[in-house]
Amino acid sequence: MQTSEQAQAQRLLQWDQDRYVINRNLLLNDDERHETTLIYRRRDNSECTDYRQYSVIMTNWNPRLLGEYAYRW
């Protein structure tokens, strides 16, 4: 996890949230931006008690369409 994702996961842990979705613009080149969505999700039955119990996925799809991948997550 990058520093900003780690900090966000720590905040989610403090707020006791299991899922969080945020839209961001990813800078690709000097003037090229790509709209993307970051989805934070707390893992079920995680052995960790800190920010590591969250996983983050980046997508440019609708976050609701990722439900079919939940079994791998």
JOSUL-V149477 format. One record per residue. SS is DSSP state (@ for helix, = for strand, . for the rest). PHI is phi in degrees with one decimal (none if undefined). NEAR is the number of other C-alpha atoms within 12 Angstrom. Layout:
ss: <SS | SS>
phi: <PHI | PHI>
near: <NEAR | NEAR>
//
This chain:
ss: <. | . | @ | @ | @ | @ | @ | @ | @ | @ | @ | @ | @ | @ | @ | . | . | . | = | = | = | = | = | = | = | = | = | . | . | . | . | . | = | = | = | = | = | = | = | = | = | = | . | . | . | . | . | . | . | . | @ | @ | @ | = | = | = | = | = | = | . | . | . | @ | @ | @ | @ | @ | @ | @ | . | . | . | .>
phi: <none | -74.7 | -59.5 | -67.4 | -68.7 | -64.8 | -63.7 | -65.3 | -63.5 | -65.2 | -65.5 | -63.0 | -64.7 | -65.2 | -84.3 | 57.7 | -102.8 | -90.3 | -148.3 | -151.6 | -124.3 | -139.2 | -95.8 | -139.1 | -104.7 | -94.2 | -83.5 | -96.9 | -129.6 | -58.4 | -130.5 | -104.3 | -119.5 | -128.6 | -72.7 | -143.1 | -122.6 | -104.7 | -119.5 | -100.8 | -142.1 | -79.6 | -73.8 | -73.8 | 55.2 | -75.3 | -79.6 | -83.9 | -115.2 | -113.4 | -60.3 | -70.2 | -79.8 | -101.9 | -115.5 | -125.8 | -126.1 | -110.2 | -148.5 | -114.2 | -90.3 | -68.1 | -59.1 | -69.4 | -76.1 | -83.8 | -58.6 | -71.0 | -94.9 | -61.5 | -68.4 | -86.0 | -77.5>
near: <18 | 12 | 10 | 13 | 25 | 20 | 18 | 29 | 34 | 25 | 20 | 26 | 25 | 14 | 13 | 18 | 20 | 23 | 25 | 25 | 25 | 22 | 20 | 16 | 18 | 18 | 12 | 11 | 9 | 8 | 9 | 10 | 12 | 17 | 18 | 21 | 23 | 28 | 33 | 34 | 32 | 29 | 25 | 18 | 9 | 15 | 12 | 14 | 17 | 21 | 32 | 25 | 27 | 34 | 32 | 28 | 27 | 25 | 23 | 20 | 16 | 17 | 24 | 14 | 12 | 20 | 14 | 10 | 11 | 17 | 9 | 11 | 19>
//
